Amino acid sequence: MTPKLLLITPPFTQLNTPYPATAYIKGFLNTKNIDSVQADLGIEVILKLFSKEGLIDLFQVSSVKFQVEAVSDNAKRIIALQDEYIKTIDSVIAFLQGKNPTLALQICQEDYLPEASRFAQLEELDWAFGSMGTQDKAKHLATLYLEDISDFIVECVDANFGFSRYAERLGRSANSFDELYEALQQRQTYIDEVLLSILKERIETVQPNLFLISVPFPGNLYSAFRCAQWVKKNHPQIKISMGGGFPNTELRSLSDTRVFEFFDYITLDDGELPVELLIDTLCQREPVEVFFRRTFLLEDGQVVYKNNSTKPDYKQSQVGTPDYSDLLLDKYISVIEIVNPMHRMWSDGRWNKLTMAHGCYWGKCTFCDISLDYIKVYEPVAASLLCDRIEELMAATGQNGFHFVDEAAPPALMRALALEILRRKLSVTWWTNIRFEKSFTADLCMLLKASGCIAVSGGLEVASDRLLKLIDKGVTVEQVAKVTQHFTQAGIMVHAYLMYGYPTQTIQETVDSLEMVRQLFEAGVLQSGFWHQFAMTAHSPVGMYPEQFGVVKETEAIGTFANNDINYKDKTGINHDKFSFGLKKSLFNFMHGICFDYPLQDWFEFKIPKTKIPADFIYNALENEGSLTIKPTAKVVWLGGKPAVEYFTKSKKGKSWEMMSLTFHDKKESFTIQTNKEEGKWLVSILDKIAVANTKVYSFQEIQADFEKELEDFELFWYSKPIHIIRSYGLLVL
């Protein structure tokens, strides 16, 4: 049997860019010459709903509810304005797809779009529009317009709807399959009908014999089961498998046989080898021994876990380049939910997604799933291969924006990648997730910026040195401050993941953590952040050894379906939930550069202790210069071009010297330095050798040795004013 594969991501993930899992698997299948078709059913459902025909149908369906139930004044307003929504929807979607830019002028006049409750927040945001261009302001207004329609769908058509998730409640902490199973026995919802009409068309076109469903998040789970249920009923000969982030973390102890009424297989962790073995099984004509890798299936009426293949998993160098073909790349929707420049990167613009390294090179954080392969197995990809993949994707998609979706990108590999990008003279824009390592020096950040890096995100977690040590984060608050300063000074935006409610965290530490965050924003070294409440997961050190962290599991029972989030009691007895609103409200204001002078007490409606953090803690941390010593093995690179040289004679007190004037031109400005003739000639020569375009990279000691062949006192020359000037323009020590 010739394999025919259909790979889907069920609703919903992002509106602006495809979730990359199916593209990764398709890229791997290409290396095996196995044909496959992929689809992002999330964006396809959104485009069908948010269209002229979709809204006509939607308002028709909602009219039934109006006849039998009381609805809000907001819903009544939207139904009264339905003709305006129907008239404008196709133009607005085209605008958000980047196809109708002139509509921005009309949207910004604020009399084009119908407005419901979401627009009430505009008065609070008017001050922010001063920093936004017309296109951005129009995108934000159009986003509010879509959110109004979404609110209407939730109230009047389908309470489970959400732009980036669907029926997420059914997937969260679903230790038992009962509730989800019950929901799947109910009549199809309106959104289900839209989804299944698209799926029907796709199945009939592709006629697959293996149907792969990637489930990255809880908000994709219900739709995944609905798709599988429909295929099982209408095309029972098709084998169906689930993989992705949700099963990888949640379904590792699965035992409920009812799951296999919908799926034939559920695979865990890296999908390449498990999928290849499923294809082998499908293609076998005669019954022979069947091999699986990390796969659940039903055998003799029992759920069994098969991992009997001796074949090793594929190395990152062998998995191929992600392939985004088949996906509707020109139809994704860029939205701007809030004005913050970093937050918009998750929802605005199309990003090709790649991975620099599998797993995490640190792999110690106690809240993280470090016992699972997706974190535990660390394997970097060579910079040259990464650049090959970048060039392939740019040619295939026409897009030069890249989001490296690493758990934490390694600084050394980021350096090598940046050098390779610059060597190849590629024009790319990229961002990634990092740890705030001291390896991120000011010079390395300048190199990353020159290669196209525009932003990084990283975990500050709990801004308390005691708790950072308990988390085993391997950083201090002072170190984080210095690193964020280096990125910011290079022009790279910084987003911090922040955490509250970690085991044994006191109220005082929460207040002090907020004060640290306030000072970091006030100093201008953080541009964006988000507070997450600590959640205990089964595969983290805290989940596996709770007694070491002062918490007690509420139950040791293992559910028959999902097992990841664990309910627990903190021995401190503190209710951390009550801090949520104040932490998030204060952060929202700090991100917009205001309210730094507010007492911390003003953010909370209950009494909090005064902070014990000195008001100048972060300021002093940033003033601390640190070591200026350069390691002999440090690499030296010149990002600039060749200087224009002029000779002249300098005289003083009857003595004269032959001098050189070197004029450099960078993208923004020109600058000139002066040296004596011999040192100038050497400098011109060495800058040519260490230019970033060259393959060989010279160490600091090699440069010193080269200087001392003909000249004296390298240290005096290196710390002289001319070199100080050149260093600020791209003479980097890495």
C-alpha positions in Angstrom: 0.0 0.0 0.0 1.4 3.4 -0.9 1.1 5.8 2.1 -1.0 8.9 1.7 -0.8 11.2 4.7 -3.0 14.1 5.8 -1.5 16.2 8.6 -3.7 18.7 10.4 -3.6 21.2 13.3 -7.2 21.4 14.6 -8.7 24.8 15.8 -7.3 27.0 17.2 -3.8 28.3 17.6 -2.5 31.6 16.2 -4.2 33.8 13.7 -1.0 35.3 12.2 1.2 32.3 11.5 0.9 28.5 11.3 1.9 26.4 14.3 5.0 24.6 13.0 4.5 20.9 14.1 2.9 19.6 10.8 5.5 21.6 8.8 8.3 19.9 10.7 6.8 16.4 10.1 6.2 17.2 6.4 9.8 18.4 6.1 11.0 15.1 7.5 8.7 13.0 5.3 10.2 14.9 2.3 13.6 13.4 3.2 12.0 9.9 2.9 10.2 10.8 -0.4 6.8 10.2 1.3 4.0 12.5 0.0 1.9 14.3 2.5 -0.6 17.1 2.6 -1.0 19.4 5.6 -3.7 21.9 6.7 -4.2 24.4 9.5 -7.9 23.9 10.1 -7.9 26.7 12.6 -7.2 29.5 10.2 -9.6 27.9 7.6 -12.5 27.9 10.2 -11.7 31.5 11.1 -11.8 32.6 7.5 -15.0 30.8 6.9 -16.7 32.3 10.0 -15.3 35.8 9.5 -16.6 36.3 5.9 -19.7 37.9 4.4 -21.4 34.5 3.9 -20.2 33.3 7.3 -21.6 36.3 9.2 -25.0 36.1 7.3 -25.2 32.5 8.4 -24.0 33.3 12.0 -26.6 36.0 12.5 -29.3 33.7 11.1 -28.3 31.0 13.6 -28.1 33.4 16.5 -31.6 34.7 15.9 -33.0 31.4 17.4 -31.4 32.3 20.7 -32.9 35.8 20.6 -36.4 34.3 20.4 -36.0 32.1 23.4 -33.4 33.7 25.8 -32.6 37.1 27.2 -29.3 38.4 25.8 -27.0 41.3 26.8 -27.4 44.9 25.6 -24.1 44.4 23.8 -25.4 41.4 21.8 -28.6 43.4 21.0 -26.4 46.3 19.7 -24.3 43.9 17.5 -27.5 42.2 16.0 -28.9 45.7 15.3 -25.7 46.6 13.4 -25.5 43.2 11.6 -25.7 44.8 8.2 -22.7 47.0 9.0 -20.7 43.9 10.1 -21.7 42.0 7.0 -20.8 44.9 4.7 -17.3 45.5 6.2 -16.0 42.1 7.2 -14.4 41.0 3.9 -12.6 44.3 3.5 -11.3 44.2 7.2 -10.0 40.6 6.8 -8.2 41.5 3.6 -6.7 44.5 5.4 -5.5 42.3 8.2 -4.0 39.9 5.6 -1.9 42.8 4.3 -3.9 42.9 1.0 -5.9 46.1 1.5 -3.6 48.7 3.1 -5.5 51.8 2.0 -8.4 50.8 4.2 -6.3 51.9 7.2 -7.2 55.6 6.5 -10.9 54.9 6.6 -10.7 52.7 9.7 -8.7 55.4 11.6 -11.5 57.9 11.0 -13.5 55.8 13.5 -16.7 56.1 11.7 -16.2 53.1 9.4 -16.3 50.1 11.7 -19.4 49.3 13.8 -18.3 49.5 17.5 -19.5 47.5 20.5 -18.2 46.9 24.0 -14.5 46.2 23.1 -14.2 49.8 21.9 -14.9 51.1 25.4 -11.3 50.6 26.3 -10.2 53.0 23.5 -10.4 56.0 25.8 -7.8 54.4 28.0 -5.5 53.8 25.0 -5.9 57.1 23.1 -2.6 58.3 24.6 -0.8 55.3 23.2 -1.8 55.9 19.6 0.6 58.8 19.5 3.4 56.3 19.1 1.5 54.2 16.5 1.4 54.7 12.8 -1.8 54.7 10.8 -1.5 51.0 9.8 -0.9 49.9 13.4 -3.7 52.0 14.8 -6.1 50.6 12.1 -4.9 47.0 12.9 -5.7 47.6 16.6 -9.2 49.0 15.8 -9.8 46.1 13.4 -8.8 43.7 16.2 -11.3 45.2 18.6 -14.0 44.8 15.8 -13.2 41.1 15.5 -13.2 40.7 19.3 -16.7 42.2 19.4 -17.9 39.6 16.9 -16.1 36.9 18.9 -17.9 38.1 22.1 -21.2 37.8 20.2 -20.4 34.2 19.0 -19.5 33.2 22.6 -22.8 34.7 24.0 -25.2 33.8 21.2 -23.8 30.9 19.2 -21.1 28.8 20.9 -19.8 29.4 24.4 -16.6 27.4 23.7 -15.3 29.8 21.0 -12.0 31.6 21.3 -9.6 33.0 18.7 -6.6 31.0 19.8 -8.4 28.1 21.6 -11.6 26.1 21.5 -13.3 24.4 24.5 -10.0 24.8 26.3 -11.7 24.0 29.7 -12.3 20.4 28.5 -8.6 19.9 28.0 -7.3 21.5 31.1 -6.5 19.2 34.0 -8.7 16.5 32.4 -7.6 13.6 34.7 -10.8 11.8 33.7 -12.0 11.4 30.1 -15.6 11.5 31.2 -16.4 15.2 30.6 -14.8 15.3 27.2 -16.3 12.0 26.2 -19.8 13.3 27.3 -19.3 16.5 25.2 -18.4 14.4 22.2 -21.7 12.5 22.5 -23.7 15.8 22.3 -25.0 17.4 19.1 -22.4 19.1 17.0 -22.0 22.8 17.7 -22.1 25.4 15.0 -18.3 25.7 15.1 -18.1 21.9 14.8 -20.3 22.0 11.7 -18.0 24.6 10.1 -14.9 22.6 11.0 -16.3 19.3 9.8 -17.5 20.7 6.5 -13.9 21.8 5.8 -12.5 18.5 7.0 -14.9 16.5 4.7 -13.7 18.4 1.7 -10.0 17.8 2.6 -10.5 14.1 3.3 -12.3 13.6 0.0 -9.6 15.5 -1.9 -6.6 13.8 -0.3 -8.1 10.4 0.3 -5.4 9.6 3.0 -4.8 6.2 4.6 -3.0 7.7 7.6 -4.5 10.9 9.3 -2.1 12.7 11.7 -3.5 15.2 14.1 -1.1 17.5 16.0 -2.5 18.7 19.4 -0.2 21.4 20.8 -2.4 22.8 23.5 -5.5 22.0 25.6 -7.4 24.4 23.4 -7.0 22.1 20.4 -8.0 18.9 22.1 -11.8 18.9 21.7 -11.6 19.8 18.0 -9.0 17.0 17.5 -11.4 14.4 18.9 -14.3 15.8 16.9 -12.2 15.5 13.7 -11.2 11.9 14.6 -14.8 11.0 15.5 -16.0 12.2 12.1 -13.3 10.3 10.2 -13.9 7.1 12.2 -17.6 7.3 11.4 -17.4 8.2 7.8 -14.1 6.7 6.7 -13.3 3.8 9.1 -10.5 2.4 6.9 -8.3 5.5 7.6 -5.8 5.0 10.5 -5.7 8.0 12.9 -2.8 9.1 15.1 -2.4 12.0 17.6 0.9 13.6 18.5 2.1 17.0 19.7 2.7 19.0 22.8 -0.5 18.0 24.6 -0.1 14.2 24.5 3.7 14.7 25.1 3.1 16.3 28.5 -0.5 15.2 29.5 -1.1 11.7 28.2 2.0 9.8 29.3 0.0 7.5 31.7 -3.1 7.1 29.5 -5.2 4.0 30.3 -8.8 4.9 29.3 -9.8 2.6 26.4 -12.5 5.0 25.2 -9.9 7.2 23.7 -9.2 4.5 21.1 -12.8 4.8 19.8 -11.4 7.9 18.2 -7.7 7.3 17.6 -5.7 4.2 16.5 -2.4 5.5 17.9 -1.1 8.2 20.2 2.6 9.0 19.9 4.9 10.8 22.3 7.8 13.2 22.0 9.7 13.6 18.7 7.4 12.5 16.0 9.7 11.6 13.1 10.6 8.0 14.0 7.1 7.1 15.5 5.4 8.3 12.3 7.9 6.5 10.1 7.2 3.2 11.9 3.4 3.8 11.6 3.9 4.2 7.9 5.9 1.0 7.8 3.1 -0.9 9.6 0.5 0.5 7.2 2.5 -0.6 4.2 3.2 -4.2 5.2 1.4 -6.7 3.0 2.1 -9.8 5.2 1.8 -10.0 9.0 5.3 -9.7 10.4 6.5 -8.4 13.7 5.4 -4.8 14.1 7.7 -2.2 15.6 6.7 1.0 17.4 8.4 4.0 19.1 6.7 5.6 22.1 3.2 4.7 20.9 0.0 4.0 22.7 -2.5 1.7 21.0 -5.3 -0.8 21.9 -4.4 -4.5 22.1 -6.8 -7.2 23.3 -9.1 -4.5 24.7 -6.3 -2.9 26.8 -4.3 0.3 26.3 -0.7 -0.7 25.8 2.5 1.4 25.4 4.8 0.1 22.7 8.4 1.1 22.5 10.0 -2.0 20.9 11.9 -0.5 18.0 15.7 -0.6 18.3 16.1 2.1 15.6 17.5 5.3 17.1 15.7 8.6 16.9 16.7 10.9 14.1 19.4 13.5 14.7 18.4 17.1 14.2 20.7 17.2 11.2 18.6 14.4 9.6 15.1 15.7 10.0 15.1 18.1 7.0 13.8 21.6 6.7 10.3 22.4 7.8 8.0 22.6 4.7 5.1 25.1 4.9 3.7 24.2 1.5 -0.1 23.5 1.4 -0.7 26.1 4.2 -2.5 29.3 3.3 0.5 31.5 4.1 -1.0 34.6 2.4 -4.3 34.3 4.3 -3.1 34.5 7.9 -4.4 37.5 9.9 -2.1 39.9 11.7 -3.8 41.5 14.7 -2.6 43.9 17.4 -4.4 43.2 20.7 -2.4 45.6 22.9 0.0 48.4 22.0 3.1 46.9 23.6 5.7 46.2 20.9 6.9 42.9 22.1 3.4 41.4 22.8 2.4 42.1 19.2 5.1 39.9 17.9 3.1 36.8 19.0 0.0 38.0 17.0 1.3 40.3 14.2 3.3 39.2 11.2 4.2 35.9 9.6 7.1 34.0 11.2 8.9 31.0 9.8 9.6 28.8 12.8 12.9 26.9 13.3 14.8 25.3 16.1 18.5 26.0 16.9 18.8 23.2 19.4 16.5 20.3 20.6 16.0 20.4 24.3 17.5 22.8 26.9 21.3 23.1 27.5 20.6 24.1 31.1 18.0 21.5 32.0 17.9 22.2 35.8 14.9 24.6 36.5 12.8 22.9 39.2 9.4 24.0 37.8 10.2 22.7 34.3 9.5 19.3 32.7 13.2 18.4 32.8 12.5 14.7 33.0 10.9 14.6 29.6 12.9 14.2 26.3 11.8 17.5 24.8 13.8 19.3 27.6 16.2 16.6 28.7 17.7 15.5 25.3 19.9 18.5 24.2 21.1 18.5 20.6 22.2 21.6 18.8 22.1 22.1 15.0 25.2 23.3 13.3 25.1 27.0 12.3 25.8 26.3 8.7 22.9 23.8 8.5 20.6 26.3 10.2 21.6 28.9 7.6 20.9 26.5 4.8 17.4 25.9 6.3 16.9 29.7 6.6 17.7 30.2 2.9 15.5 27.2 1.9 12.5 28.7 3.9 13.1 32.2 2.5 13.0 30.8 -1.0 9.9 28.6 -0.3 7.8 31.1 1.6 9.0 34.5 0.4 9.3 35.5 4.1 12.5 36.5 5.9 11.1 36.6 9.5 12.2 33.7 11.8 11.0 32.8 15.2 13.4 30.2 16.8 11.2 28.2 19.1 13.9 26.9 21.4 13.4 26.2 25.1 16.5 28.3 25.5 18.8 29.2 22.6 22.5 28.6 23.5 24.6 31.8 23.4 27.5 30.1 21.6 25.2 28.8 18.9 23.5 32.2 18.6 27.0 33.7 18.1 27.9 31.2 15.4 24.5 31.6 13.7 24.8 35.4 13.7 28.3 35.2 12.2 27.1 32.8 9.5 24.1 35.0 8.6 26.5 38.0 8.3 29.0 36.0 6.2 26.3 35.0 3.8 25.0 38.6 3.6 21.4 37.4 4.4 18.7 39.9 5.3 16.7 38.3 8.0 14.6 39.3 11.0 14.7 36.9 14.0 13.9 36.5 17.6 14.1 33.6 20.2 13.8 32.5 23.8 17.0 32.7 26.0 18.3 32.3 29.5 19.7 35.6 30.9 23.3 34.2 30.8 26.3 36.4 31.6 27.6 35.1 28.2 25.4 37.8 26.6 28.0 40.5 26.7 27.4 44.0 25.2 29.5 42.9 22.2 27.6 39.7 21.6 24.3 41.6 21.7 25.7 44.0 19.1 26.6 41.1 16.9 23.1 39.5 17.3 21.5 42.8 16.4 23.7 43.2 13.3 22.5 39.7 12.1 18.8 40.7 12.4 17.9 39.8 16.0 15.1 42.2 17.1 13.9 40.6 20.3 14.5 38.0 23.0 12.3 36.5 25.7 13.6 34.9 28.9 12.6 33.8 32.3 13.3 36.1 35.2 10.7 34.0 37.0 10.6 35.2 40.6 12.8 38.3 41.0 14.3 37.0 44.3 17.8 35.6 44.7 16.6 33.1 47.3 13.9 31.7 45.1 16.0 31.8 41.9 18.5 29.6 43.8 15.6 27.2 44.9 14.4 27.1 41.3 18.0 26.4 40.3 17.8 29.1 37.6 21.5 29.7 37.6 21.1 33.5 37.5 20.8 36.4 39.9 18.6 39.5 39.6 21.7 41.6 39.3 23.0 39.4 36.4 19.6 39.6 34.7 19.7 43.4 34.9 23.1 43.6 33.3 22.2 41.2 30.5 18.9 43.0 29.7 20.9 46.3 29.6 23.2 44.8 27.0 20.3 43.7 24.8 18.5 47.0 25.2 21.6 49.1 24.4 22.1 47.0 21.3 18.5 47.8 20.2 17.1 44.3 20.9 13.7 44.3 22.8 13.5 42.2 26.0 10.5 40.3 27.3 10.6 38.7 30.7 8.5 35.7 31.9 7.6 36.4 35.5 6.3 34.0 38.1 4.5 34.3 41.4 3.3 31.7 43.9 6.4 29.4 43.8 6.5 27.0 46.7 7.5 28.7 50.0 7.3 32.1 48.4 6.3 34.6 51.1 4.1 37.7 50.6 7.2 39.8 51.3 9.0 38.1 48.4 6.1 38.7 46.1 6.2 42.4 46.9 9.9 42.6 46.6 9.7 40.8 43.3 7.3 43.4 42.0 9.6 46.2 43.1 12.5 44.6 41.2 10.3 44.4 38.1 9.3 48.1 38.6 12.9 49.2 38.8 13.9 47.1 35.7 11.1 48.8 33.7 11.9 52.3 35.1 15.6 51.8 34.1 14.4 51.0 30.6 16.1 47.6 30.4 12.9 45.6 30.2 10.3 46.5 27.5 7.8 43.7 28.1 6.7 41.0 30.6 4.0 38.7 31.6 3.2 37.3 35.1 2.3 33.5 35.3 1.1 31.9 38.5 3.2 28.8 39.4 1.7 25.5 38.3 3.0 22.2 39.6 3.5 19.7 36.8 4.0 15.9 37.1 7.3 15.8 35.2 9.1 18.6 37.0 11.4 18.2 40.1 8.7 20.0 42.2 6.0 17.6 41.0 8.2 14.5 41.5 9.7 15.5 44.9 7.2 17.9 46.4 8.5 17.3 50.0 11.8 19.0 49.0 9.9 22.2 48.2 7.5 22.5 51.1 4.4 21.4 49.2 2.0 18.5 49.5 0.1 16.8 46.7 -3.7 16.7 47.3 -3.8 13.2 45.9 -1.3 10.5 44.7 -4.0 9.0 42.4 -3.0 8.9 38.7 -5.9 9.7 36.3 -6.8 7.5 33.4 -6.6 10.4 30.9 -4.5 13.5 31.3 -1.9 13.8 34.0 0.3 16.9 34.2 -1.1 19.7 36.3 -1.1 18.6 40.0 -3.2 20.2 42.7 -1.1 20.9 45.8 -1.1 22.7 49.1 1.7 25.1 50.0 2.7 24.8 53.6 2.9 28.6 53.8 -0.9 28.6 53.5 -0.8 31.8 51.4 -3.5 32.5 48.8 -1.4 33.6 45.9 -4.4 34.1 43.6 -5.2 37.4 45.2 -2.0 39.0 43.9 -2.9 38.2 40.2 -4.9 41.4 39.4 -2.5 43.8 41.1 0.6 42.3 39.5 -0.9 42.3 36.0 -2.3 45.8 36.3 0.9 47.3 37.5 2.9 45.5 34.8 0.5 46.8 32.1 1.3 50.3 33.2 5.0 49.8 33.5 5.1 48.4 30.0 3.7 51.7 28.8 6.3 53.7 30.7 3.9 55.1 33.4 3.1 54.9 37.1 6.6 54.2 38.3 6.1 56.6 41.1 2.9 54.8 42.5 3.4 53.2 45.9 3.2 49.4 45.4 0.3 49.4 47.9 -1.8 51.3 45.3 -2.0 48.2 43.0 -3.6 46.0 45.7 -7.0 46.3 47.5 -5.6 44.6 50.6 -2.7 45.5 52.9 0.8 44.5 51.7 4.1 44.9 53.5 6.6 47.6 52.4 9.3 46.4 50.0 12.7 45.7 51.5 14.5 46.3 48.2 16.6 49.5 48.2 15.1 52.0 45.7 18.5 52.1 43.8 19.2 48.4 43.7 18.8 48.0 39.9 20.5 51.4 39.2 23.5 50.2 41.2 23.6 46.8 39.5 23.6 48.6 36.1 26.4 51.0 37.2 28.7 48.0 38.2 31.1 47.7 35.2 32.3 44.2 36.0 35.5 42.7 34.7 37.2 44.4 31.7 39.7 41.6 31.3 39.7 40.0 27.8 40.3 36.2 27.6 43.2 35.4 25.1 40.8 32.9 23.4 38.1 35.5 22.8 37.2 36.0 19.1 37.6 39.4 17.5 35.3 40.4 14.6 34.9 43.6 12.6 31.4 44.4 11.4 32.3 47.5 9.4 33.8 48.2 6.0 37.2 49.3 4.7 38.2 52.8 5.7 39.3 55.7 3.4 42.9 56.5 4.2 44.6 59.9 4.3 48.2 60.6 5.3 49.3 63.8 7.0 52.1 65.2 9.1 51.6 66.3 12.7 54.1 68.7 14.3 54.7 69.7 17.9 57.6 71.5 19.6 59.8 71.2 16.5 59.1 67.4 16.2 56.9 65.9 13.4 55.2 62.5 13.0 53.6 60.9 10.0 50.0 60.2 10.8 47.0 58.4 9.2 43.4 59.5 9.2 40.9 56.7 8.7 37.3 57.5 7.8 34.7 54.9 8.2 31.1 54.9 6.9 28.4 52.8 8.7 24.7 52.7 7.8 23.9 55.7 10.0 26.9 58.0 10.0 30.6 58.5 9.2 33.4 58.8 11.7 37.1 59.4 11.6 40.0 58.3 13.8 43.7 59.3 13.7 46.7 57.2 14.5 50.4 57.2 13.8 51.3 55.8 10.3 52.7 52.4 11.4 49.8 51.6 13.8 47.3 52.9 11.2 48.7 50.6 8.5 48.5 47.6 10.9 45.0 48.5 11.9 43.8 48.7 8.2 45.4 45.3 7.6 44.0 43.6 10.6 40.5 45.0 10.1 40.6 43.4 6.7 41.6 40.0 8.2 38.9 40.0 10.9 36.1 41.3 8.7 32.9 39.3 9.4 32.7 38.2 5.8 35.8 36.0 6.3 35.6 32.4 7.2 38.5 32.4 9.6 37.9 34.0 13.0 40.9 35.4 14.8 41.4 35.2 18.6 42.5 38.1 20.7 45.9 36.5 21.4 46.4 36.0 17.6 45.8 39.7 17.0 48.1 40.7 19.8 50.8 38.4 18.4 50.3 39.9 14.9 50.7 43.4 16.3 53.8 42.6 18.3 55.6 41.2 15.2 56.3 44.8 14.1 55.1 47.2 16.8 55.3 47.6 20.6 52.9 47.9 23.6 49.8 46.3 22.2 47.9 47.0 25.5 48.5 50.7 25.3 47.3 50.7 21.7 44.2 48.5 22.4 43.0 50.8 25.2 43.7 54.0 23.2 41.0 56.4 22.1 40.9 55.4 18.4 40.2 51.7 19.3 37.6 52.8 21.9 35.8 54.7 19.1 36.0 51.7 16.6 34.8 49.3 19.3 31.6 51.3 19.7 31.0 51.0 15.9 31.4 47.3 15.6 34.9 46.0 16.5 33.6 43.2 18.7 35.3 40.9 21.2 33.2 37.7 21.6 
